[in-house]
Amino acid sequence: MIVTATQLATDSNGVIDRVVERHEKADIRRHGKIKVEMRRKAGVSKSELLEILASVRFSAREQVQLAAAMKQANEVLGYAGGH
């Protein structure tokens, strides 16, 4: 979608909702030229990931695999959700 800076100022909530909920990209124009591109954030925060994982019912096998993957990620990154 293409939005002018004035439209963004007038309906910022609507534009942000379309970007976030509908995964649309917003090109913001100022003086007839696109100056800004607004996209939905890639990835999730730690709290969002924990919430997603808490809602999934993993099998025993999947739990073991996930724990192993988290351990490896922890070794590489220094933190991967351990307690």
PyMOL Python script that loads the backbone (N, CA, C, O; Angstrom):
from pymol import cmd

cmd.read_pdbstr("""\
ATOM      1  N   MET A   1       0.841  -1.166   0.000  1.00  0.00           N
ATOM      2  CA  MET A   1       0.000   0.000   0.000  1.00  0.00           C
ATOM      3  C   MET A   1       0.891   1.235   0.000  1.00  0.00           C
ATOM      4  O   MET A   1       1.976   1.216   0.580  1.00  0.00           O
ATOM      5  N   ILE A   2       0.455   2.272  -0.625  1.00  0.00           N
ATOM      6  CA  ILE A   2       1.178   3.535  -0.626  1.00  0.00           C
ATOM      7  C   ILE A   2       0.370   4.528   0.196  1.00  0.00           C
ATOM      8  O   ILE A   2      -0.831   4.699  -0.015  1.00  0.00           O
ATOM      9  N   VAL A   3       1.051   5.181   1.140  1.00  0.00           N
ATOM     10  CA  VAL A   3       0.394   6.102   2.067  1.00  0.00           C
ATOM     11  C   VAL A   3       1.186   7.402   2.075  1.00  0.00           C
ATOM     12  O   VAL A   3       2.416   7.388   2.098  1.00  0.00           O
ATOM     13  N   THR A   4       0.477   8.519   2.056  1.00  0.00           N
ATOM     14  CA  THR A   4       1.177   9.794   2.191  1.00  0.00           C
ATOM     15  C   THR A   4       1.492  10.036   3.663  1.00  0.00           C
ATOM     16  O   THR A   4       0.879   9.433   4.544  1.00  0.00           O
ATOM     17  N   ALA A   5       2.437  10.910   3.919  1.00  0.00           N
ATOM     18  CA  ALA A   5       2.778  11.243   5.299  1.00  0.00           C
ATOM     19  C   ALA A   5       1.562  11.824   6.015  1.00  0.00           C
ATOM     20  O   ALA A   5       1.367  11.577   7.205  1.00  0.00           O
ATOM     21  N   THR A   6       0.753  12.586   5.303  1.00  0.00           N
ATOM     22  CA  THR A   6      -0.460  13.156   5.888  1.00  0.00           C
ATOM     23  C   THR A   6      -1.451  12.062   6.258  1.00  0.00           C
ATOM     24  O   THR A   6      -2.047  12.106   7.334  1.00  0.00           O
ATOM     25  N   GLN A   7      -1.634  11.076   5.375  1.00  0.00           N
ATOM     26  CA  GLN A   7      -2.533   9.958   5.688  1.00  0.00           C
ATOM     27  C   GLN A   7      -2.026   9.173   6.895  1.00  0.00           C
ATOM     28  O   GLN A   7      -2.811   8.749   7.743  1.00  0.00           O
ATOM     29  N   LEU A   8      -0.709   8.983   6.965  1.00  0.00           N
ATOM     30  CA  LEU A   8      -0.140   8.272   8.104  1.00  0.00           C
ATOM     31  C   LEU A   8      -0.405   9.042   9.394  1.00  0.00           C
ATOM     32  O   LEU A   8      -0.759   8.450  10.415  1.00  0.00           O
ATOM     33  N   ALA A   9      -0.235  10.348   9.347  1.00  0.00           N
ATOM     34  CA  ALA A   9      -0.476  11.167  10.534  1.00  0.00           C
ATOM     35  C   ALA A   9      -1.947  11.114  10.948  1.00  0.00           C
ATOM     36  O   ALA A   9      -2.263  11.128  12.138  1.00  0.00           O
ATOM     37  N   THR A  10      -2.835  11.053   9.968  1.00  0.00           N
ATOM     38  CA  THR A  10      -4.269  11.042  10.244  1.00  0.00           C
ATOM     39  C   THR A  10      -4.760   9.687  10.732  1.00  0.00           C
ATOM     40  O   THR A  10      -5.615   9.613  11.614  1.00  0.00           O
ATOM     41  N   ASP A  11      -4.219   8.609  10.156  1.00  0.00           N
ATOM     42  CA  ASP A  11      -4.718   7.268  10.470  1.00  0.00           C
ATOM     43  C   ASP A  11      -3.569   6.305  10.753  1.00  0.00           C
ATOM     44  O   ASP A  11      -3.486   5.238  10.145  1.00  0.00           O
ATOM     45  N   SER A  12      -2.699   6.675  11.657  1.00  0.00           N
ATOM     46  CA  SER A  12      -1.539   5.828  11.947  1.00  0.00           C
ATOM     47  C   SER A  12      -1.965   4.456  12.480  1.00  0.00           C
ATOM     48  O   SER A  12      -1.360   3.444  12.126  1.00  0.00           O
ATOM     49  N   ASN A  13      -2.992   4.412  13.321  1.00  0.00           N
ATOM     50  CA  ASN A  13      -3.454   3.122  13.857  1.00  0.00           C
ATOM     51  C   ASN A  13      -3.940   2.198  12.740  1.00  0.00           C
ATOM     52  O   ASN A  13      -3.641   1.004  12.749  1.00  0.00           O
ATOM     53  N   GLY A  14      -4.674   2.735  11.797  1.00  0.00           N
ATOM     54  CA  GLY A  14      -5.175   1.928  10.682  1.00  0.00           C
ATOM     55  C   GLY A  14      -4.056   1.393   9.816  1.00  0.00           C
ATOM     56  O   GLY A  14      -4.079   0.232   9.408  1.00  0.00           O
ATOM     57  N   VAL A  15      -3.073   2.237   9.534  1.00  0.00           N
ATOM     58  CA  VAL A  15      -1.935   1.816   8.714  1.00  0.00           C
ATOM     59  C   VAL A  15      -1.149   0.740   9.440  1.00  0.00           C
ATOM     60  O   VAL A  15      -0.807  -0.285   8.850  1.00  0.00           O
ATOM     61  N   ILE A  16      -0.861   0.962  10.714  1.00  0.00           N
ATOM     62  CA  ILE A  16      -0.096  -0.020  11.490  1.00  0.00           C
ATOM     63  C   ILE A  16      -0.863  -1.334  11.587  1.00  0.00           C
ATOM     64  O   ILE A  16      -0.262  -2.403  11.480  1.00  0.00           O
ATOM     65  N   ASP A  17      -2.177  -1.275  11.788  1.00  0.00           N
ATOM     66  CA  ASP A  17      -2.980  -2.498  11.851  1.00  0.00           C
ATOM     67  C   ASP A  17      -2.869  -3.291  10.554  1.00  0.00           C
ATOM     68  O   ASP A  17      -2.735  -4.514  10.588  1.00  0.00           O
ATOM     69  N   ARG A  18      -2.923  -2.614   9.422  1.00  0.00           N
ATOM     70  CA  ARG A  18      -2.813  -3.308   8.132  1.00  0.00           C
ATOM     71  C   ARG A  18      -1.446  -3.945   7.971  1.00  0.00           C
ATOM     72  O   ARG A  18      -1.335  -5.061   7.463  1.00  0.00           O
ATOM     73  N   VAL A  19      -0.414  -3.251   8.394  1.00  0.00           N
ATOM     74  CA  VAL A  19       0.949  -3.791   8.289  1.00  0.00           C
ATOM     75  C   VAL A  19       1.103  -5.010   9.203  1.00  0.00           C
ATOM     76  O   VAL A  19       1.636  -6.037   8.784  1.00  0.00           O
ATOM     77  N   VAL A  20       0.640  -4.896  10.436  1.00  0.00           N
ATOM     78  CA  VAL A  20       0.836  -5.964  11.414  1.00  0.00           C
ATOM     79  C   VAL A  20      -0.104  -7.141  11.157  1.00  0.00           C
ATOM     80  O   VAL A  20       0.346  -8.284  11.085  1.00  0.00           O
ATOM     81  N   GLU A  21      -1.390  -6.876  11.020  1.00  0.00           N
ATOM     82  CA  GLU A  21      -2.377  -7.946  10.955  1.00  0.00           C
ATOM     83  C   GLU A  21      -2.506  -8.578   9.575  1.00  0.00           C
ATOM     84  O   GLU A  21      -2.759  -9.777   9.458  1.00  0.00           O
ATOM     85  N   ARG A  22      -2.334  -7.781   8.543  1.00  0.00           N
ATOM     86  CA  ARG A  22      -2.506  -8.301   7.183  1.00  0.00           C
ATOM     87  C   ARG A  22      -1.170  -8.547   6.484  1.00  0.00           C
ATOM     88  O   ARG A  22      -1.130  -8.967   5.328  1.00  0.00           O
ATOM     89  N   HIS A  23      -0.089  -8.283   7.193  1.00  0.00           N
ATOM     90  CA  HIS A  23       1.263  -8.482   6.654  1.00  0.00           C
ATOM     91  C   HIS A  23       1.495  -7.660   5.380  1.00  0.00           C
ATOM     92  O   HIS A  23       2.223  -8.084   4.482  1.00  0.00           O
ATOM     93  N   GLU A  24       0.873  -6.491   5.314  1.00  0.00           N
ATOM     94  CA  GLU A  24       1.071  -5.614   4.168  1.00  0.00           C
ATOM     95  C   GLU A  24       2.305  -4.757   4.395  1.00  0.00           C
ATOM     96  O   GLU A  24       2.706  -4.514   5.533  1.00  0.00           O
ATOM     97  N   LYS A  25       2.896  -4.308   3.315  1.00  0.00           N
ATOM     98  CA  LYS A  25       4.005  -3.360   3.370  1.00  0.00           C
ATOM     99  C   LYS A  25       3.421  -1.982   3.086  1.00  0.00           C
ATOM    100  O   LYS A  25       2.564  -1.838   2.214  1.00  0.00           O
ATOM    101  N   ALA A  26       3.875  -0.975   3.811  1.00  0.00           N
ATOM    102  CA  ALA A  26       3.404   0.397   3.583  1.00  0.00           C
ATOM    103  C   ALA A  26       4.583   1.247   3.121  1.00  0.00           C
ATOM    104  O   ALA A  26       5.585   1.371   3.825  1.00  0.00           O
ATOM    105  N   ASP A  27       4.454   1.826   1.942  1.00  0.00           N
ATOM    106  CA  ASP A  27       5.436   2.793   1.457  1.00  0.00           C
ATOM    107  C   ASP A  27       4.903   4.176   1.793  1.00  0.00           C
ATOM    108  O   ASP A  27       3.812   4.551   1.363  1.00  0.00           O
ATOM    109  N   ILE A  28       5.672   4.927   2.559  1.00  0.00           N
ATOM    110  CA  ILE A  28       5.235   6.254   3.011  1.00  0.00           C
ATOM    111  C   ILE A  28       5.845   7.314   2.088  1.00  0.00           C
ATOM    112  O   ILE A  28       7.063   7.392   1.922  1.00  0.00           O
ATOM    113  N   ARG A  29       4.973   8.118   1.500  1.00  0.00           N
ATOM    114  CA  ARG A  29       5.418   9.171   0.591  1.00  0.00           C
ATOM    115  C   ARG A  29       5.431  10.515   1.293  1.00  0.00           C
ATOM    116  O   ARG A  29       4.554  10.830   2.097  1.00  0.00           O
ATOM    117  N   ARG A  30       6.436  11.289   0.970  1.00  0.00           N
ATOM    118  CA  ARG A  30       6.513  12.684   1.404  1.00  0.00           C
ATOM    119  C   ARG A  30       6.930  13.490   0.183  1.00  0.00           C
ATOM    120  O   ARG A  30       7.940  13.188  -0.454  1.00  0.00           O
ATOM    121  N   HIS A  31       6.163  14.499  -0.135  1.00  0.00           N
ATOM    122  CA  HIS A  31       6.418  15.347  -1.307  1.00  0.00           C
ATOM    123  C   HIS A  31       6.514  14.510  -2.582  1.00  0.00           C
ATOM    124  O   HIS A  31       7.339  14.779  -3.454  1.00  0.00           O
ATOM    125  N   GLY A  32       5.643  13.474  -2.677  1.00  0.00           N
ATOM    126  CA  GLY A  32       5.544  12.673  -3.885  1.00  0.00           C
ATOM    127  C   GLY A  32       6.568  11.571  -4.037  1.00  0.00           C
ATOM    128  O   GLY A  32       6.511  10.811  -5.004  1.00  0.00           O
ATOM    129  N   LYS A  33       7.502  11.462  -3.112  1.00  0.00           N
ATOM    130  CA  LYS A  33       8.531  10.430  -3.202  1.00  0.00           C
ATOM    131  C   LYS A  33       8.449   9.495  -1.998  1.00  0.00           C
ATOM    132  O   LYS A  33       8.189   9.929  -0.876  1.00  0.00           O
ATOM    133  N   ILE A  34       8.674   8.215  -2.248  1.00  0.00           N
ATOM    134  CA  ILE A  34       8.655   7.250  -1.156  1.00  0.00           C
ATOM    135  C   ILE A  34       9.901   7.467  -0.305  1.00  0.00           C
ATOM    136  O   ILE A  34      11.028   7.368  -0.791  1.00  0.00           O
ATOM    137  N   LYS A  35       9.679   7.763   0.963  1.00  0.00           N
ATOM    138  CA  LYS A  35      10.776   8.051   1.894  1.00  0.00           C
ATOM    139  C   LYS A  35      10.990   6.941   2.919  1.00  0.00           C
ATOM    140  O   LYS A  35      12.099   6.755   3.420  1.00  0.00           O
ATOM    141  N   VAL A  36       9.914   6.200   3.229  1.00  0.00           N
ATOM    142  CA  VAL A  36       9.984   5.188   4.278  1.00  0.00           C
ATOM    143  C   VAL A  36       9.215   3.950   3.829  1.00  0.00           C
ATOM    144  O   VAL A  36       8.176   4.048   3.176  1.00  0.00           O
ATOM    145  N   GLU A  37       9.746   2.787   4.194  1.00  0.00           N
ATOM    146  CA  GLU A  37       9.042   1.536   3.969  1.00  0.00           C
ATOM    147  C   GLU A  37       8.750   0.938   5.337  1.00  0.00           C
ATOM    148  O   GLU A  37       9.659   0.745   6.145  1.00  0.00           O
ATOM    149  N   MET A  38       7.484   0.646   5.594  1.00  0.00           N
ATOM    150  CA  MET A  38       7.085   0.064   6.879  1.00  0.00           C
ATOM    151  C   MET A  38       6.680  -1.380   6.641  1.00  0.00           C
ATOM    152  O   MET A  38       5.818  -1.677   5.814  1.00  0.00           O
ATOM    153  N   ARG A  39       7.332  -2.284   7.399  1.00  0.00           N
ATOM    154  CA  ARG A  39       7.019  -3.707   7.314  1.00  0.00           C
ATOM    155  C   ARG A  39       6.812  -4.265   8.702  1.00  0.00           C
ATOM    156  O   ARG A  39       7.250  -3.687   9.697  1.00  0.00           O
ATOM    157  N   ARG A  40       6.138  -5.395   8.752  1.00  0.00           N
ATOM    158  CA  ARG A  40       5.966  -6.103  10.017  1.00  0.00           C
ATOM    159  C   ARG A  40       7.323  -6.596  10.493  1.00  0.00           C
ATOM    160  O   ARG A  40       8.157  -7.012   9.689  1.00  0.00           O
ATOM    161  N   LYS A  41       7.536  -6.548  11.782  1.00  0.00           N
ATOM    162  CA  LYS A  41       8.776  -7.006  12.385  1.00  0.00           C
ATOM    163  C   LYS A  41       8.986  -8.479  12.081  1.00  0.00           C
ATOM    164  O   LYS A  41       8.060  -9.282  12.194  1.00  0.00           O
ATOM    165  N   ALA A  42      10.200  -8.829  11.698  1.00  0.00           N
ATOM    166  CA  ALA A  42      10.534 -10.236  11.465  1.00  0.00           C
ATOM    167  C   ALA A  42      10.919 -10.870  12.795  1.00  0.00           C
ATOM    168  O   ALA A  42      11.541 -10.230  13.643  1.00  0.00           O
ATOM    169  N   GLY A  43      10.548 -12.118  12.967  1.00  0.00           N
ATOM    170  CA  GLY A  43      10.904 -12.807  14.194  1.00  0.00           C
ATOM    171  C   GLY A  43       9.966 -12.457  15.331  1.00  0.00           C
ATOM    172  O   GLY A  43       8.961 -11.771  15.145  1.00  0.00           O
ATOM    173  N   VAL A  44      10.312 -12.939  16.507  1.00  0.00           N
ATOM    174  CA  VAL A  44       9.498 -12.700  17.692  1.00  0.00           C
ATOM    175  C   VAL A  44      10.403 -12.393  18.872  1.00  0.00           C
ATOM    176  O   VAL A  44      11.588 -12.725  18.868  1.00  0.00           O
ATOM    177  N   SER A  45       9.837 -11.764  19.865  1.00  0.00           N
ATOM    178  CA  SER A  45      10.586 -11.490  21.089  1.00  0.00           C
ATOM    179  C   SER A  45      10.652 -12.761  21.930  1.00  0.00           C
ATOM    180  O   SER A  45       9.949 -13.734  21.656  1.00  0.00           O
ATOM    181  N   LYS A  46      11.490 -12.744  22.941  1.00  0.00           N
ATOM    182  CA  LYS A  46      11.613 -13.892  23.842  1.00  0.00           C
ATOM    183  C   LYS A  46      10.265 -14.219  24.475  1.00  0.00           C
ATOM    184  O   LYS A  46       9.874 -15.385  24.531  1.00  0.00           O
ATOM    185  N   SER A  47       9.558 -13.205  24.948  1.00  0.00           N
ATOM    186  CA  SER A  47       8.276 -13.457  25.608  1.00  0.00           C
ATOM    187  C   SER A  47       7.243 -14.006  24.623  1.00  0.00           C
ATOM    188  O   SER A  47       6.442 -14.868  24.983  1.00  0.00           O
ATOM    189  N   GLU A  48       7.259 -13.505  23.365  1.00  0.00           N
ATOM    190  CA  GLU A  48       6.335 -14.033  22.361  1.00  0.00           C
ATOM    191  C   GLU A  48       6.652 -15.499  22.048  1.00  0.00           C
ATOM    192  O   GLU A  48       5.744 -16.319  21.907  1.00  0.00           O
ATOM    193  N   LEU A  49       7.941 -15.823  21.941  1.00  0.00           N
ATOM    194  CA  LEU A  49       8.337 -17.198  21.669  1.00  0.00           C
ATOM    195  C   LEU A  49       7.922 -18.131  22.797  1.00  0.00           C
ATOM    196  O   LEU A  49       7.404 -19.220  22.547  1.00  0.00           O
ATOM    197  N   LEU A  50       8.148 -17.706  24.042  1.00  0.00           N
ATOM    198  CA  LEU A  50       7.763 -18.533  25.180  1.00  0.00           C
ATOM    199  C   LEU A  50       6.252 -18.756  25.213  1.00  0.00           C
ATOM    200  O   LEU A  50       5.790 -19.848  25.544  1.00  0.00           O
ATOM    201  N   GLU A  51       5.494 -17.735  24.874  1.00  0.00           N
ATOM    202  CA  GLU A  51       4.036 -17.857  24.841  1.00  0.00           C
ATOM    203  C   GLU A  51       3.600 -18.843  23.756  1.00  0.00           C
ATOM    204  O   GLU A  51       2.709 -19.662  23.977  1.00  0.00           O
ATOM    205  N   ILE A  52       4.223 -18.760  22.600  1.00  0.00           N
ATOM    206  CA  ILE A  52       3.899 -19.671  21.503  1.00  0.00           C
ATOM    207  C   ILE A  52       4.245 -21.101  21.885  1.00  0.00           C
ATOM    208  O   ILE A  52       3.437 -22.012  21.709  1.00  0.00           O
ATOM    209  N   LEU A  53       5.456 -21.293  22.412  1.00  0.00           N
ATOM    210  CA  LEU A  53       5.891 -22.639  22.784  1.00  0.00           C
ATOM    211  C   LEU A  53       5.024 -23.231  23.896  1.00  0.00           C
ATOM    212  O   LEU A  53       4.764 -24.434  23.908  1.00  0.00           O
ATOM    213  N   ALA A  54       4.576 -22.388  24.827  1.00  0.00           N
ATOM    214  CA  ALA A  54       3.743 -22.867  25.929  1.00  0.00           C
ATOM    215  C   ALA A  54       2.384 -23.365  25.434  1.00  0.00           C
ATOM    216  O   ALA A  54       1.758 -24.210  26.074  1.00  0.00           O
ATOM    217  N   SER A  55       1.937 -22.844  24.304  1.00  0.00           N
ATOM    218  CA  SER A  55       0.620 -23.231  23.796  1.00  0.00           C
ATOM    219  C   SER A  55       0.658 -24.498  22.936  1.00  0.00           C
ATOM    220  O   SER A  55      -0.389 -25.042  22.583  1.00  0.00           O
ATOM    221  N   VAL A  56       1.865 -24.966  22.601  1.00  0.00           N
ATOM    222  CA  VAL A  56       2.001 -26.144  21.748  1.00  0.00           C
ATOM    223  C   VAL A  56       2.113 -27.400  22.607  1.00  0.00           C
ATOM    224  O   VAL A  56       2.822 -27.409  23.614  1.00  0.00           O
ATOM    225  N   ARG A  57       1.427 -28.436  22.216  1.00  0.00           N
ATOM    226  CA  ARG A  57       1.519 -29.716  22.931  1.00  0.00           C
ATOM    227  C   ARG A  57       2.505 -30.610  22.191  1.00  0.00           C
ATOM    228  O   ARG A  57       2.152 -31.284  21.223  1.00  0.00           O
ATOM    229  N   PHE A  58       3.754 -30.603  22.668  1.00  0.00           N
ATOM    230  CA  PHE A  58       4.798 -31.404  22.054  1.00  0.00           C
ATOM    231  C   PHE A  58       4.721 -32.846  22.547  1.00  0.00           C
ATOM    232  O   PHE A  58       4.391 -33.104  23.705  1.00  0.00           O
ATOM    233  N   SER A  59       5.030 -33.779  21.649  1.00  0.00           N
ATOM    234  CA  SER A  59       5.129 -35.184  22.061  1.00  0.00           C
ATOM    235  C   SER A  59       6.409 -35.336  22.889  1.00  0.00           C
ATOM    236  O   SER A  59       7.247 -34.434  22.917  1.00  0.00           O
ATOM    237  N   ALA A  60       6.551 -36.468  23.553  1.00  0.00           N
ATOM    238  CA  ALA A  60       7.752 -36.720  24.352  1.00  0.00           C
ATOM    239  C   ALA A  60       8.993 -36.663  23.469  1.00  0.00           C
ATOM    240  O   ALA A  60      10.014 -36.097  23.861  1.00  0.00           O
ATOM    241  N   ARG A  61       8.904 -37.244  22.285  1.00  0.00           N
ATOM    242  CA  ARG A  61      10.042 -37.225  21.348  1.00  0.00           C
ATOM    243  C   ARG A  61      10.383 -35.788  20.940  1.00  0.00           C
ATOM    244  O   ARG A  61      11.552 -35.405  20.908  1.00  0.00           O
ATOM    245  N   GLU A  62       9.356 -35.005  20.632  1.00  0.00           N
ATOM    246  CA  GLU A  62       9.578 -33.608  20.240  1.00  0.00           C
ATOM    247  C   GLU A  62      10.184 -32.800  21.390  1.00  0.00           C
ATOM    248  O   GLU A  62      11.016 -31.921  21.162  1.00  0.00           O
ATOM    249  N   GLN A  63       9.769 -33.096  22.618  1.00  0.00           N
ATOM    250  CA  GLN A  63      10.334 -32.398  23.777  1.00  0.00           C
ATOM    251  C   GLN A  63      11.824 -32.662  23.901  1.00  0.00           C
ATOM    252  O   GLN A  63      12.599 -31.751  24.195  1.00  0.00           O
ATOM    253  N   VAL A  64      12.229 -33.912  23.678  1.00  0.00           N
ATOM    254  CA  VAL A  64      13.650 -34.269  23.740  1.00  0.00           C
ATOM    255  C   VAL A  64      14.411 -33.545  22.631  1.00  0.00           C
ATOM    256  O   VAL A  64      15.489 -33.001  22.868  1.00  0.00           O
ATOM    257  N   GLN A  65      13.850 -33.539  21.419  1.00  0.00           N
ATOM    258  CA  GLN A  65      14.503 -32.876  20.295  1.00  0.00           C
ATOM    259  C   GLN A  65      14.606 -31.368  20.533  1.00  0.00           C
ATOM    260  O   GLN A  65      15.634 -30.762  20.233  1.00  0.00           O
ATOM    261  N   LEU A  66      13.560 -30.771  21.062  1.00  0.00           N
ATOM    262  CA  LEU A  66      13.574 -29.339  21.336  1.00  0.00           C
ATOM    263  C   LEU A  66      14.603 -29.001  22.406  1.00  0.00           C
ATOM    264  O   LEU A  66      15.333 -28.018  22.283  1.00  0.00           O
ATOM    265  N   ALA A  67      14.660 -29.813  23.451  1.00  0.00           N
ATOM    266  CA  ALA A  67      15.644 -29.584  24.518  1.00  0.00           C
ATOM    267  C   ALA A  67      17.063 -29.668  23.970  1.00  0.00           C
ATOM    268  O   ALA A  67      17.920 -28.867  24.344  1.00  0.00           O
ATOM    269  N   ALA A  68      17.317 -30.630  23.087  1.00  0.00           N
ATOM    270  CA  ALA A  68      18.648 -30.773  22.488  1.00  0.00           C
ATOM    271  C   ALA A  68      18.974 -29.565  21.604  1.00  0.00           C
ATOM    272  O   ALA A  68      20.096 -29.060  21.627  1.00  0.00           O
ATOM    273  N   ALA A  69      18.003 -29.114  20.837  1.00  0.00           N
ATOM    274  CA  ALA A  69      18.216 -27.949  19.975  1.00  0.00           C
ATOM    275  C   ALA A  69      18.478 -26.695  20.804  1.00  0.00           C
ATOM    276  O   ALA A  69      19.341 -25.888  20.459  1.00  0.00           O
ATOM    277  N   MET A  70      17.733 -26.534  21.897  1.00  0.00           N
ATOM    278  CA  MET A  70      17.924 -25.373  22.769  1.00  0.00           C
ATOM    279  C   MET A  70      19.303 -25.417  23.425  1.00  0.00           C
ATOM    280  O   MET A  70      19.949 -24.382  23.589  1.00  0.00           O
ATOM    281  N   LYS A  71      19.752 -26.614  23.797  1.00  0.00           N
ATOM    282  CA  LYS A  71      21.076 -26.752  24.399  1.00  0.00           C
ATOM    283  C   LYS A  71      22.157 -26.345  23.404  1.00  0.00           C
ATOM    284  O   LYS A  71      23.098 -25.636  23.763  1.00  0.00           O
ATOM    285  N   GLN A  72      22.027 -26.788  22.161  1.00  0.00           N
ATOM    286  CA  GLN A  72      22.999 -26.421  21.138  1.00  0.00           C
ATOM    287  C   GLN A  72      22.968 -24.918  20.872  1.00  0.00           C
ATOM    288  O   GLN A  72      24.016 -24.287  20.737  1.00  0.00           O
ATOM    289  N   ALA A  73      21.779 -24.351  20.798  1.00  0.00           N
ATOM    290  CA  ALA A  73      21.662 -22.908  20.578  1.00  0.00           C
ATOM    291  C   ALA A  73      22.275 -22.142  21.737  1.00  0.00           C
ATOM    292  O   ALA A  73      22.911 -21.107  21.533  1.00  0.00           O
ATOM    293  N   ASN A  74      22.089 -22.643  22.954  1.00  0.00           N
ATOM    294  CA  ASN A  74      22.658 -22.003  24.135  1.00  0.00           C
ATOM    295  C   ASN A  74      24.179 -21.984  24.062  1.00  0.00           C
ATOM    296  O   ASN A  74      24.817 -21.000  24.436  1.00  0.00           O
ATOM    297  N   GLU A  75      24.753 -23.079  23.577  1.00  0.00           N
ATOM    298  CA  GLU A  75      26.208 -23.154  23.455  1.00  0.00           C
ATOM    299  C   GLU A  75      26.732 -22.157  22.431  1.00  0.00           C
ATOM    300  O   GLU A  75      27.807 -21.583  22.611  1.00  0.00           O
ATOM    301  N   VAL A  76      25.976 -21.951  21.358  1.00  0.00           N
ATOM    302  CA  VAL A  76      26.396 -21.043  20.296  1.00  0.00           C
ATOM    303  C   VAL A  76      26.109 -19.590  20.655  1.00  0.00           C
ATOM    304  O   VAL A  76      26.962 -18.721  20.477  1.00  0.00           O
ATOM    305  N   LEU A  77      24.908 -19.330  21.160  1.00  0.00           N
ATOM    306  CA  LEU A  77      24.455 -17.962  21.375  1.00  0.00           C
ATOM    307  C   LEU A  77      24.636 -17.473  22.808  1.00  0.00           C
ATOM    308  O   LEU A  77      24.630 -16.267  23.054  1.00  0.00           O
ATOM    309  N   GLY A  78      24.795 -18.383  23.742  1.00  0.00           N
ATOM    310  CA  GLY A  78      24.953 -17.990  25.127  1.00  0.00           C
ATOM    311  C   GLY A  78      23.668 -18.020  25.924  1.00  0.00           C
ATOM    312  O   GLY A  78      23.711 -18.052  27.154  1.00  0.00           O
ATOM    313  N   TYR A  79      22.506 -18.009  25.247  1.00  0.00           N
ATOM    314  CA  TYR A  79      21.228 -18.099  25.938  1.00  0.00           C
ATOM    315  C   TYR A  79      20.183 -18.566  24.951  1.00  0.00           C
ATOM    316  O   TYR A  79      20.086 -18.034  23.845  1.00  0.00           O
ATOM    317  N   ALA A  80      19.409 -19.545  25.337  1.00  0.00           N
ATOM    318  CA  ALA A  80      18.329 -20.016  24.464  1.00  0.00           C
ATOM    319  C   ALA A  80      17.153 -20.516  25.272  1.00  0.00           C
ATOM    320  O   ALA A  80      16.599 -21.575  24.976  1.00  0.00           O
ATOM    321  N   GLY A  81      16.765 -19.768  26.291  1.00  0.00           N
ATOM    322  CA  GLY A  81      15.549 -20.102  27.036  1.00  0.00           C
ATOM    323  C   GLY A  81      15.733 -21.037  28.200  1.00  0.00           C
ATOM    324  O   GLY A  81      14.748 -21.542  28.739  1.00  0.00           O
ATOM    325  N   GLY A  82      16.951 -21.286  28.607  1.00  0.00           N
ATOM    326  CA  GLY A  82      17.170 -22.160  29.756  1.00  0.00           C
ATOM    327  C   GLY A  82      16.716 -21.519  31.046  1.00  0.00           C
ATOM    328  O   GLY A  82      16.514 -20.306  31.094  1.00  0.00           O
ATOM    329  N   HIS A  83      16.553 -22.298  32.083  1.00  0.00           N
ATOM    330  CA  HIS A  83      16.077 -21.766  33.375  1.00  0.00           C
ATOM    331  C   HIS A  83      17.230 -21.472  34.289  1.00  0.00           C
ATOM    332  O   HIS A  83      17.025 -21.020  35.415  1.00  0.00           O
TER     333      HIS A  83
END
""", "prot")
cmd.dss("prot")
cmd.show_as("cartoon", "prot")
cmd.util.cbc("prot")
cmd.orient("prot")
